[in-house]
Amino acid sequence: MSDSTFFQPALPTPNSGDPDSRPLPEIIAEHFGFPLAYHDVKGVRYYAVQDWILGVAQPDSHPGTFWTALKRRTKKQGVEFSTLCIKLPYIASDGKRYKTDHAKAETLYMITQRMDANTGLRNKILEFLAKSGVVLDEVRIDPERAIDAAIEAYRRMGKSEDWIATRIQSRIARLKFTSAFKYSLLNKPTPKHYAVITDELRLGLWRRKTAELRRQMGLKENANLRDHQSSLALSYELLAENLSAAELAQKRNLAFEEVQDVVRTNAEDVGRHAQQAGQRLGIDIATNRPLLRDGDR
């Protein structure tokens, strides 16, 4: 018997106060409102492919028919999904148990990318993946494909090529920063710590927290700020995170307050340059809005 733990919830249950601790497929399933069964096998999580297809592709036919056609088409393109899936038990709505294809998270993303354009929720899911930072995880798995997927998603959002290049760099800088932050701490950080340290960086850099910047830019409360910042603002945040990550990578077993000091100091150094540049350009770089002159007040 395999070392397997079987789960088939109606919907994933969010962890209280810690929504980002769940794997992205489960966050997506809850966000878009479809069930997603999974097995844990020897420490690896495999998801029911037909649940993913039913929720994402929303086919008119049976999801199994859609899946068979997709595998046949992609095989001709050199992608053999059968080798990326394993057969595991699945409880159908009638209570019967079958063995169906299950796949790891990165395979679900590959399946989504290879659905025809405008299929069901395909484009929305790809955009959600890009905004949720899945590219950062995928970079370690397949760098070229991960970056291509992010570029495609941002192009659909109408972003310029220059902006996209900077945004991809900022994503990678964010990964380095959060990793250095995590491993420099004496104790494991909570999701609240990540939010606080991000605000610490922005207080040093822009003298404003994330929530205030969102309000000033007219964004919704849960909007990803960086997806709406200018290339210049992204570049300054990227620099502040890279400098902080470089210093934190040299330290271990710090208290959270000590990490805050490191991040604030580096962010303030970068912030002084950003403020001077903004004065010369006549804009608030953080929000890309014109600075108020004395006569405008």
Phi and psi restraints in degrees (value plus and minus 20) as a CYANA .aco file:
   2 SER   PHI     -95.8   -55.8
   2 SER   PSI     135.1   175.1
   3 ASP   PHI     -97.9   -57.9
   3 ASP   PSI      67.6   107.6
   4 SER   PHI    -153.5  -113.5
   4 SER   PSI     115.0   155.0
   5 THR   PHI    -133.8   -93.8
   5 THR   PSI     109.6   149.6
   6 PHE   PHI    -128.0   -88.0
   6 PHE   PSI     112.8   152.8
   7 PHE   PHI    -152.4  -112.4
   7 PHE   PSI     118.6   158.6
   8 GLN   PHI    -165.1  -125.1
   8 GLN   PSI      51.9    91.9
   9 PRO   PHI     -94.9   -54.9
   9 PRO   PSI     137.0   177.0
  10 ALA   PHI     -82.9   -42.9
  10 ALA   PSI     -60.8   -20.8
  11 LEU   PHI    -172.0  -132.0
  11 LEU   PSI     128.9   168.9
  12 PRO   PHI     -79.7   -39.7
  12 PRO   PSI     122.6   162.6
  13 THR   PHI    -116.8   -76.8
  13 THR   PSI     102.1   142.1
  14 PRO   PHI     -83.2   -43.2
  14 PRO   PSI     124.7   164.7
  15 ASN   PHI     -98.7   -58.7
  15 ASN   PSI     106.7   146.7
  16 SER   PHI     -76.0   -36.0
  16 SER   PSI     100.6   140.6
  17 GLY   PHI      53.8    93.8
  17 GLY   PSI     -16.6    23.4
  18 ASP   PHI    -161.3  -121.3
  18 ASP   PSI      38.0    78.0
  19 PRO   PHI     -85.6   -45.6
  19 PRO   PSI     -45.7    -5.7
  20 ASP   PHI    -101.9   -61.9
  20 ASP   PSI     -24.0    16.0
  21 SER   PHI     -98.0   -58.0
  21 SER   PSI     -36.9     3.1
  22 ARG   PHI    -100.8   -60.8
  22 ARG   PSI     131.5   171.5
  23 PRO   PHI     -80.3   -40.3
  23 PRO   PSI     127.4   167.4
  24 LEU   PHI     -78.2   -38.2
  24 LEU   PSI     -58.8   -18.8
  25 PRO   PHI     -76.0   -36.0
  25 PRO   PSI     -55.2   -15.2
  26 GLU   PHI     -94.2   -54.2
  26 GLU   PSI     -56.0   -16.0
  27 ILE   PHI     -84.4   -44.4
  27 ILE   PSI     -62.6   -22.6
  28 ILE   PHI     -84.2   -44.2
  28 ILE   PSI     -64.7   -24.7
  29 ALA   PHI     -79.2   -39.2
  29 ALA   PSI     -62.5   -22.5
  30 GLU   PHI     -88.6   -48.6
  30 GLU   PSI     -63.8   -23.8
  31 HIS   PHI     -80.5   -40.5
  31 HIS   PSI     -60.7   -20.7
  32 PHE   PHI    -119.2   -79.2
  32 PHE   PSI     -20.0    20.0
  33 GLY   PHI      56.3    96.3
  33 GLY   PSI      28.1    68.1
  34 PHE   PHI    -158.6  -118.6
  34 PHE   PSI     129.0   169.0
  35 PRO   PHI     -92.9   -52.9
  35 PRO   PSI     130.5   170.5
  36 LEU   PHI    -164.8  -124.8
  36 LEU   PSI      83.5   123.5
  37 ALA   PHI     -97.1   -57.1
  37 ALA   PSI     133.2   173.2
  38 TYR   PHI    -174.0  -134.0
  38 TYR   PSI     139.6   179.6
  39 HIS   PHI    -139.5   -99.5
  39 HIS   PSI     124.1   164.1
  40 ASP   PHI    -122.3   -82.3
  40 ASP   PSI      98.2   138.2
  41 VAL   PHI    -142.7  -102.7
  41 VAL   PSI      91.2   131.2
  42 LYS   PHI      31.7    71.7
  42 LYS   PSI      24.4    64.4
  43 GLY   PHI      62.2   102.2
  43 GLY   PSI     -18.0    22.0
  44 VAL   PHI    -134.5   -94.5
  44 VAL   PSI     114.7   154.7
  45 ARG   PHI    -115.4   -75.4
  45 ARG   PSI     107.7   147.7
  46 TYR   PHI    -139.0   -99.0
  46 TYR   PSI     111.1   151.1
  47 TYR   PHI    -124.7   -84.7
  47 TYR   PSI     129.2   169.2
  48 ALA   PHI     -88.7   -48.7
  48 ALA   PSI      95.4   135.4
  49 VAL   PHI     -83.4   -43.4
  49 VAL   PSI     -58.0   -18.0
  50 GLN   PHI     -88.6   -48.6
  50 GLN   PSI     -50.2   -10.2
  51 ASP   PHI     -85.8   -45.8
  51 ASP   PSI     -63.1   -23.1
  52 TRP   PHI     -82.9   -42.9
  52 TRP   PSI     -65.2   -25.2
  53 ILE   PHI     -84.7   -44.7
  53 ILE   PSI     -63.2   -23.2
  54 LEU   PHI     -82.0   -42.0
  54 LEU   PSI     -59.9   -19.9
  55 GLY   PHI     -97.9   -57.9
  55 GLY   PSI     -56.7   -16.7
  56 VAL   PHI    -110.6   -70.6
  56 VAL   PSI     -72.8   -32.8
  57 ALA   PHI     -97.7   -57.7
  57 ALA   PSI     -50.5   -10.5
  58 GLN   PHI      29.2    69.2
  58 GLN   PSI      34.9    74.9
  59 PRO   PHI     -90.3   -50.3
  59 PRO   PSI     132.8   172.8
  60 ASP   PHI     -91.3   -51.3
  60 ASP   PSI     -52.6   -12.6
  61 SER   PHI    -109.8   -69.8
  61 SER   PSI    -197.7  -157.7
  62 HIS   PHI     -82.8   -42.8
  62 HIS   PSI     120.6   160.6
  63 PRO   PHI     -78.2   -38.2
  63 PRO   PSI     -49.3    -9.3
  64 GLY   PHI     -84.6   -44.6
  64 GLY   PSI     -57.3   -17.3
  65 THR   PHI     -86.6   -46.6
  65 THR   PSI     -63.6   -23.6
  66 PHE   PHI     -80.9   -40.9
  66 PHE   PSI     -64.1   -24.1
  67 TRP   PHI     -84.3   -44.3
  67 TRP   PSI     -62.4   -22.4
  68 THR   PHI     -82.2   -42.2
  68 THR   PSI     -63.2   -23.2
  69 ALA   PHI     -86.0   -46.0
  69 ALA   PSI     -59.7   -19.7
  70 LEU   PHI     -85.6   -45.6
  70 LEU   PSI     -62.4   -22.4
  71 LYS   PHI     -83.3   -43.3
  71 LYS   PSI     -59.5   -19.5
  72 ARG   PHI     -85.7   -45.7
  72 ARG   PSI     -63.1   -23.1
  73 ARG   PHI     -88.6   -48.6
  73 ARG   PSI     -64.2   -24.2
  74 THR   PHI     -92.7   -52.7
  74 THR   PSI     -45.3    -5.3
  75 LYS   PHI     -82.0   -42.0
  75 LYS   PSI     -56.9   -16.9
  76 LYS   PHI     -86.7   -46.7
  76 LYS   PSI     -43.0    -3.0
  77 GLN   PHI    -111.6   -71.6
  77 GLN   PSI     -17.3    22.7
  78 GLY   PHI      72.8   112.8
  78 GLY   PSI     -10.5    29.5
  79 VAL   PHI    -128.3   -88.3
  79 VAL   PSI      94.3   134.3
  80 GLU   PHI    -124.1   -84.1
  80 GLU   PSI      70.6   110.6
  81 PHE   PHI     -86.5   -46.5
  81 PHE   PSI     -46.7    -6.7
  82 SER   PHI     -79.5   -39.5
  82 SER   PSI     -51.2   -11.2
  83 THR   PHI     -99.1   -59.1
  83 THR   PSI     -32.0     8.0
  84 LEU   PHI    -120.9   -80.9
  84 LEU   PSI     -19.2    20.8
  85 CYS   PHI    -139.8   -99.8
  85 CYS   PSI     138.2   178.2
  86 ILE   PHI    -149.6  -109.6
  86 ILE   PSI     132.2   172.2
  87 LYS   PHI    -107.0   -67.0
  87 LYS   PSI     105.0   145.0
  88 LEU   PHI    -157.4  -117.4
  88 LEU   PSI     138.1   178.1
  89 PRO   PHI     -81.4   -41.4
  89 PRO   PSI     125.9   165.9
  90 TYR   PHI    -161.2  -121.2
  90 TYR   PSI     111.1   151.1
  91 ILE   PHI    -115.2   -75.2
  91 ILE   PSI      95.8   135.8
  92 ALA   PHI     -96.7   -56.7
  92 ALA   PSI     151.2   191.2
  93 SER   PHI     -84.2   -44.2
  93 SER   PSI     -42.7    -2.7
  94 ASP   PHI    -106.2   -66.2
  94 ASP   PSI     -15.5    24.5
  95 GLY   PHI      68.6   108.6
  95 GLY   PSI     -27.0    13.0
  96 LYS   PHI     -99.2   -59.2
  96 LYS   PSI     130.9   170.9
  97 ARG   PHI    -128.2   -88.2
  97 ARG   PSI     110.0   150.0
  98 TYR   PHI    -146.8  -106.8
  98 TYR   PSI     148.9   188.9
  99 LYS   PHI    -126.2   -86.2
  99 LYS   PSI     100.6   140.6
 100 THR   PHI    -150.5  -110.5
 100 THR   PSI     149.3   189.3
 101 ASP   PHI     -86.8   -46.8
 101 ASP   PSI     113.7   153.7
 102 HIS   PHI    -147.3  -107.3
 102 HIS   PSI     128.7   168.7
 103 ALA   PHI    -163.5  -123.5
 103 ALA   PSI     136.4   176.4
 104 LYS   PHI     -92.3   -52.3
 104 LYS   PSI     147.1   187.1
 105 ALA   PHI     -76.6   -36.6
 105 ALA   PSI     -66.2   -26.2
 106 GLU   PHI     -83.5   -43.5
 106 GLU   PSI     -49.4    -9.4
 107 THR   PHI     -90.7   -50.7
 107 THR   PSI     -56.5   -16.5
 108 LEU   PHI     -80.5   -40.5
 108 LEU   PSI     -59.5   -19.5
 109 TYR   PHI     -86.4   -46.4
 109 TYR   PSI     -59.5   -19.5
 110 MET   PHI     -82.5   -42.5
 110 MET   PSI     -61.2   -21.2
 111 ILE   PHI     -81.3   -41.3
 111 ILE   PSI     -63.8   -23.8
 112 THR   PHI     -83.0   -43.0
 112 THR   PSI     -63.4   -23.4
 113 GLN   PHI     -80.9   -40.9
 113 GLN   PSI     -51.1   -11.1
 114 ARG   PHI    -115.8   -75.8
 114 ARG   PSI     -14.4    25.6
 115 MET   PHI     -91.9   -51.9
 115 MET   PSI     131.4   171.4
 116 ASP   PHI     -80.9   -40.9
 116 ASP   PSI     129.4   169.4
 117 ALA   PHI     -76.2   -36.2
 117 ALA   PSI     123.6   163.6
 118 ASN   PHI      46.8    86.8
 118 ASN   PSI      -1.0    39.0
 119 THR   PHI     -99.3   -59.3
 119 THR   PSI      97.4   137.4
 120 GLY   PHI      26.5    66.5
 120 GLY   PSI    -143.6  -103.6
 121 LEU   PHI    -117.6   -77.6
 121 LEU   PSI      -5.3    34.7
 122 ARG   PHI     -69.1   -29.1
 122 ARG   PSI     -75.2   -35.2
 123 ASN   PHI     -84.7   -44.7
 123 ASN   PSI     -58.0   -18.0
 124 LYS   PHI     -86.1   -46.1
 124 LYS   PSI     -58.4   -18.4
 125 ILE   PHI     -86.8   -46.8
 125 ILE   PSI     -63.5   -23.5
 126 LEU   PHI     -82.8   -42.8
 126 LEU   PSI     -59.2   -19.2
 127 GLU   PHI     -85.9   -45.9
 127 GLU   PSI     -61.0   -21.0
 128 PHE   PHI     -82.4   -42.4
 128 PHE   PSI     -62.4   -22.4
 129 LEU   PHI     -81.4   -41.4
 129 LEU   PSI     -63.6   -23.6
 130 ALA   PHI     -83.5   -43.5
 130 ALA   PSI     -65.1   -25.1
 131 LYS   PHI     -89.4   -49.4
 131 LYS   PSI     -47.1    -7.1
 132 SER   PHI    -106.0   -66.0
 132 SER   PSI     -20.1    19.9
 133 GLY   PHI      66.0   106.0
 133 GLY   PSI      -6.3    33.7
 134 VAL   PHI     -80.2   -40.2
 134 VAL   PSI     -47.3    -7.3
 135 VAL   PHI     -76.2   -36.2
 135 VAL   PSI     -56.2   -16.2
 136 LEU   PHI     -85.3   -45.3
 136 LEU   PSI     -58.4   -18.4
 137 ASP   PHI     -91.0   -51.0
 137 ASP   PSI     -59.6   -19.6
 138 GLU   PHI     -90.0   -50.0
 138 GLU   PSI     -44.5    -4.5
 139 VAL   PHI     -77.5   -37.5
 139 VAL   PSI     -56.0   -16.0
 140 ARG   PHI     -95.2   -55.2
 140 ARG   PSI     -41.3    -1.3
 141 ILE   PHI    -111.6   -71.6
 141 ILE   PSI     -69.7   -29.7
 142 ASP   PHI    -172.6  -132.6
 142 ASP   PSI      65.9   105.9
 143 PRO   PHI     -74.4   -34.4
 143 PRO   PSI     -66.9   -26.9
 144 GLU   PHI     -83.7   -43.7
 144 GLU   PSI     -64.9   -24.9
 145 ARG   PHI     -87.7   -47.7
 145 ARG   PSI     -59.4   -19.4
 146 ALA   PHI     -82.3   -42.3
 146 ALA   PSI     -67.1   -27.1
 147 ILE   PHI     -87.2   -47.2
 147 ILE   PSI     -59.2   -19.2
 148 ASP   PHI     -80.4   -40.4
 148 ASP   PSI     -60.6   -20.6
 149 ALA   PHI     -84.6   -44.6
 149 ALA   PSI     -60.9   -20.9
 150 ALA   PHI     -86.1   -46.1
 150 ALA   PSI     -63.0   -23.0
 151 ILE   PHI     -80.7   -40.7
 151 ILE   PSI     -62.6   -22.6
 152 GLU   PHI     -81.5   -41.5
 152 GLU   PSI     -63.2   -23.2
 153 ALA   PHI     -84.4   -44.4
 153 ALA   PSI     -62.5   -22.5
 154 TYR   PHI     -90.1   -50.1
 154 TYR   PSI     -53.4   -13.4
 155 ARG   PHI     -83.4   -43.4
 155 ARG   PSI     -58.6   -18.6
 156 ARG   PHI     -84.8   -44.8
 156 ARG   PSI     -44.8    -4.8
 157 MET   PHI    -103.0   -63.0
 157 MET   PSI     -21.9    18.1
 158 GLY   PHI      63.9   103.9
 158 GLY   PSI      -1.0    39.0
 159 LYS   PHI     -99.6   -59.6
 159 LYS   PSI     130.2   170.2
 160 SER   PHI     -96.3   -56.3
 160 SER   PSI     142.0   182.0
 161 GLU   PHI     -84.6   -44.6
 161 GLU   PSI     -58.6   -18.6
 162 ASP   PHI     -83.6   -43.6
 162 ASP   PSI     -63.8   -23.8
 163 TRP   PHI     -82.6   -42.6
 163 TRP   PSI     -64.1   -24.1
 164 ILE   PHI     -80.2   -40.2
 164 ILE   PSI     -63.5   -23.5
 165 ALA   PHI     -80.0   -40.0
 165 ALA   PSI     -62.4   -22.4
 166 THR   PHI     -88.8   -48.8
 166 THR   PSI     -59.0   -19.0
 167 ARG   PHI     -85.1   -45.1
 167 ARG   PSI     -59.8   -19.8
 168 ILE   PHI     -83.2   -43.2
 168 ILE   PSI     -63.7   -23.7
 169 GLN   PHI     -81.7   -41.7
 169 GLN   PSI     -57.5   -17.5
 170 SER   PHI     -89.5   -49.5
 170 SER   PSI     -52.0   -12.0
 171 ARG   PHI     -84.6   -44.6
 171 ARG   PSI     -63.7   -23.7
 172 ILE   PHI     -88.1   -48.1
 172 ILE   PSI     -58.6   -18.6
 173 ALA   PHI     -81.7   -41.7
 173 ALA   PSI     -59.1   -19.1
 174 ARG   PHI     -83.5   -43.5
 174 ARG   PSI     -60.8   -20.8
 175 LEU   PHI     -81.6   -41.6
 175 LEU   PSI     -65.5   -25.5
 176 LYS   PHI     -82.8   -42.8
 176 LYS   PSI     -61.4   -21.4
 177 PHE   PHI     -84.6   -44.6
 177 PHE   PSI     -69.9   -29.9
 178 THR   PHI     -86.8   -46.8
 178 THR   PSI     -53.2   -13.2
 179 SER   PHI     -87.5   -47.5
 179 SER   PSI     -66.1   -26.1
 180 ALA   PHI     -83.2   -43.2
 180 ALA   PSI     -59.0   -19.0
 181 PHE   PHI     -79.8   -39.8
 181 PHE   PSI     -68.6   -28.6
 182 LYS   PHI     -80.5   -40.5
 182 LYS   PSI     -67.3   -27.3
 183 TYR   PHI    -103.5   -63.5
 183 TYR   PSI     -29.4    10.6
 184 SER   PHI    -104.7   -64.7
 184 SER   PSI     -36.6     3.4
 185 LEU   PHI    -101.3   -61.3
 185 LEU   PSI     128.0   168.0
 186 LEU   PHI     -89.0   -49.0
 186 LEU   PSI     -60.5   -20.5
 187 ASN   PHI    -135.3   -95.3
 187 ASN   PSI     133.0   173.0
 188 LYS   PHI     -82.1   -42.1
 188 LYS   PSI     109.6   149.6
 189 PRO   PHI     -93.8   -53.8
 189 PRO   PSI     131.6   171.6
 190 THR   PHI    -116.8   -76.8
 190 THR   PSI     146.4   186.4
 191 PRO   PHI     -74.6   -34.6
 191 PRO   PSI     -53.6   -13.6
 192 LYS   PHI     -83.6   -43.6
 192 LYS   PSI     -56.5   -16.5
 193 HIS   PHI     -82.0   -42.0
 193 HIS   PSI     -59.4   -19.4
 194 TYR   PHI     -84.1   -44.1
 194 TYR   PSI     -60.6   -20.6
 195 ALA   PHI     -85.9   -45.9
 195 ALA   PSI     -62.1   -22.1
 196 VAL   PHI     -86.0   -46.0
 196 VAL   PSI     -62.2   -22.2
 197 ILE   PHI     -89.7   -49.7
 197 ILE   PSI     -50.2   -10.2
 198 THR   PHI     -87.6   -47.6
 198 THR   PSI     -62.8   -22.8
 199 ASP   PHI     -83.9   -43.9
 199 ASP   PSI     -56.0   -16.0
 200 GLU   PHI     -81.1   -41.1
 200 GLU   PSI     -63.1   -23.1
 201 LEU   PHI     -83.2   -43.2
 201 LEU   PSI     -63.4   -23.4
 202 ARG   PHI     -94.5   -54.5
 202 ARG   PSI     -49.3    -9.3
 203 LEU   PHI     -85.6   -45.6
 203 LEU   PSI     -61.5   -21.5
 204 GLY   PHI     -88.4   -48.4
 204 GLY   PSI     -58.5   -18.5
 205 LEU   PHI    -102.2   -62.2
 205 LEU   PSI     -69.6   -29.6
 206 TRP   PHI    -131.9   -91.9
 206 TRP   PSI     -26.7    13.3
 207 ARG   PHI      44.1    84.1
 207 ARG   PSI       5.3    45.3
 208 ARG   PHI    -165.9  -125.9
 208 ARG   PSI     127.2   167.2
 209 LYS   PHI    -101.3   -61.3
 209 LYS   PSI     148.8   188.8
 210 THR   PHI     -77.8   -37.8
 210 THR   PSI     -65.1   -25.1
 211 ALA   PHI     -80.6   -40.6
 211 ALA   PSI     -59.7   -19.7
 212 GLU   PHI     -88.4   -48.4
 212 GLU   PSI     -59.6   -19.6
 213 LEU   PHI     -83.0   -43.0
 213 LEU   PSI     -61.3   -21.3
 214 ARG   PHI     -79.6   -39.6
 214 ARG   PSI     -65.1   -25.1
 215 ARG   PHI     -82.2   -42.2
 215 ARG   PSI     -64.4   -24.4
 216 GLN   PHI     -85.4   -45.4
 216 GLN   PSI     -47.4    -7.4
 217 MET   PHI    -114.3   -74.3
 217 MET   PSI     -19.0    21.0
 218 GLY   PHI      50.2    90.2
 218 GLY   PSI      11.4    51.4
 219 LEU   PHI    -116.6   -76.6
 219 LEU   PSI     139.2   179.2
 220 LYS   PHI     -90.2   -50.2
 220 LYS   PSI     141.2   181.2
 221 GLU   PHI     -79.9   -39.9
 221 GLU   PSI     -55.3   -15.3
 222 ASN   PHI    -119.9   -79.9
 222 ASN   PSI      -8.5    31.5
 223 ALA   PHI     -88.6   -48.6
 223 ALA   PSI     125.2   165.2
 224 ASN   PHI     -97.9   -57.9
 224 ASN   PSI      88.8   128.8
 225 LEU   PHI     -75.8   -35.8
 225 LEU   PSI     -62.4   -22.4
 226 ARG   PHI     -87.1   -47.1
 226 ARG   PSI     -44.8    -4.8
 227 ASP   PHI     -91.7   -51.7
 227 ASP   PSI     -27.4    12.6
 228 HIS   PHI    -141.3  -101.3
 228 HIS   PSI     -21.9    18.1
 229 GLN   PHI    -102.4   -62.4
 229 GLN   PSI     141.0   181.0
 230 SER   PHI     -96.3   -56.3
 230 SER   PSI     146.0   186.0
 231 SER   PHI     -79.2   -39.2
 231 SER   PSI     -56.4   -16.4
 232 LEU   PHI     -85.6   -45.6
 232 LEU   PSI     -65.2   -25.2
 233 ALA   PHI     -83.7   -43.7
 233 ALA   PSI     -62.2   -22.2
 234 LEU   PHI     -80.2   -40.2
 234 LEU   PSI     -59.4   -19.4
 235 SER   PHI     -84.5   -44.5
 235 SER   PSI     -59.7   -19.7
 236 TYR   PHI     -88.8   -48.8
 236 TYR   PSI     -61.5   -21.5
 237 GLU   PHI     -85.3   -45.3
 237 GLU   PSI     -59.3   -19.3
 238 LEU   PHI     -78.8   -38.8
 238 LEU   PSI     -65.6   -25.6
 239 LEU   PHI     -84.7   -44.7
 239 LEU   PSI     -64.4   -24.4
 240 ALA   PHI     -81.7   -41.7
 240 ALA   PSI     -60.2   -20.2
 241 GLU   PHI     -90.9   -50.9
 241 GLU   PSI     -60.0   -20.0
 242 ASN   PHI     -83.6   -43.6
 242 ASN   PSI     -62.8   -22.8
 243 LEU   PHI     -84.1   -44.1
 243 LEU   PSI     -63.4   -23.4
 244 SER   PHI     -84.2   -44.2
 244 SER   PSI     -61.8   -21.8
 245 ALA   PHI     -83.6   -43.6
 245 ALA   PSI     -60.4   -20.4
 246 ALA   PHI     -82.3   -42.3
 246 ALA   PSI     -61.1   -21.1
 247 GLU   PHI     -93.2   -53.2
 247 GLU   PSI     -61.7   -21.7
 248 LEU   PHI     -86.6   -46.6
 248 LEU   PSI     -50.4   -10.4
 249 ALA   PHI     -84.0   -44.0
 249 ALA   PSI     -39.3     0.7
 250 GLN   PHI    -111.2   -71.2
 250 GLN   PSI     -21.5    18.5
 251 LYS   PHI    -142.5  -102.5
 251 LYS   PSI     136.0   176.0
 252 ARG   PHI    -164.1  -124.1
 252 ARG   PSI     136.7   176.7
 253 ASN   PHI      38.2    78.2
 253 ASN   PSI      20.4    60.4
 254 LEU   PHI    -106.5   -66.5
 254 LEU   PSI     130.2   170.2
 255 ALA   PHI     -94.8   -54.8
 255 ALA   PSI     136.2   176.2
 256 PHE   PHI     -78.7   -38.7
 256 PHE   PSI     -57.7   -17.7
 257 GLU   PHI     -83.8   -43.8
 257 GLU   PSI     -53.2   -13.2
 258 GLU   PHI     -88.9   -48.9
 258 GLU   PSI     -58.1   -18.1
 259 VAL   PHI     -84.9   -44.9
 259 VAL   PSI     -61.5   -21.5
 260 GLN   PHI     -75.9   -35.9
 260 GLN   PSI     -62.5   -22.5
 261 ASP   PHI     -82.8   -42.8
 261 ASP   PSI     -62.3   -22.3
 262 VAL   PHI     -82.1   -42.1
 262 VAL   PSI     -67.5   -27.5
 263 VAL   PHI     -86.8   -46.8
 263 VAL   PSI     -64.8   -24.8
 264 ARG   PHI     -82.2   -42.2
 264 ARG   PSI     -62.3   -22.3
 265 THR   PHI     -82.5   -42.5
 265 THR   PSI     -67.2   -27.2
 266 ASN   PHI     -85.6   -45.6
 266 ASN   PSI     -61.0   -21.0
 267 ALA   PHI     -85.5   -45.5
 267 ALA   PSI     -58.2   -18.2
 268 GLU   PHI     -86.7   -46.7
 268 GLU   PSI     -56.5   -16.5
 269 ASP   PHI     -80.6   -40.6
 269 ASP   PSI     -66.3   -26.3
 270 VAL   PHI     -89.4   -49.4
 270 VAL   PSI     -56.7   -16.7
 271 GLY   PHI     -82.0   -42.0
 271 GLY   PSI     -54.7   -14.7
 272 ARG   PHI     -82.5   -42.5
 272 ARG   PSI     -60.5   -20.5
 273 HIS   PHI     -88.0   -48.0
 273 HIS   PSI     -61.9   -21.9
 274 ALA   PHI     -81.0   -41.0
 274 ALA   PSI     -59.9   -19.9
 275 GLN   PHI     -86.6   -46.6
 275 GLN   PSI     -63.2   -23.2
 276 GLN   PHI     -84.6   -44.6
 276 GLN   PSI     -62.0   -22.0
 277 ALA   PHI     -84.7   -44.7
 277 ALA   PSI     -60.7   -20.7
 278 GLY   PHI     -82.7   -42.7
 278 GLY   PSI     -59.1   -19.1
 279 GLN   PHI     -82.2   -42.2
 279 GLN   PSI     -62.9   -22.9
 280 ARG   PHI     -86.5   -46.5
 280 ARG   PSI     -57.9   -17.9
 281 LEU   PHI    -103.6   -63.6
 281 LEU   PSI     -35.9     4.1
 282 GLY   PHI      56.2    96.2
 282 GLY   PSI       5.2    45.2
 283 ILE   PHI    -153.5  -113.5
 283 ILE   PSI     134.8   174.8
 284 ASP   PHI    -106.1   -66.1
 284 ASP   PSI      83.4   123.4
 285 ILE   PHI     -79.5   -39.5
 285 ILE   PSI     -55.1   -15.1
 286 ALA   PHI     -78.5   -38.5
 286 ALA   PSI     -59.7   -19.7
 287 THR   PHI    -131.7   -91.7
 287 THR   PSI     -27.3    12.7
 288 ASN   PHI      42.9    82.9
 288 ASN   PSI      11.9    51.9
 289 ARG   PHI    -131.8   -91.8
 289 ARG   PSI     131.4   171.4
 290 PRO   PHI     -80.3   -40.3
 290 PRO   PSI     122.0   162.0
 291 LEU   PHI     -93.3   -53.3
 291 LEU   PSI     124.6   164.6
 292 LEU   PHI     -97.6   -57.6
 292 LEU   PSI     107.3   147.3
 293 ARG   PHI    -103.7   -63.7
 293 ARG   PSI     143.8   183.8
 294 ASP   PHI     -75.9   -35.9
 294 ASP   PSI     -57.8   -17.8
 295 GLY   PHI     -93.6   -53.6
 295 GLY   PSI     -34.0     6.0
 296 ASP   PHI    -109.5   -69.5
 296 ASP   PSI     -30.5     9.5
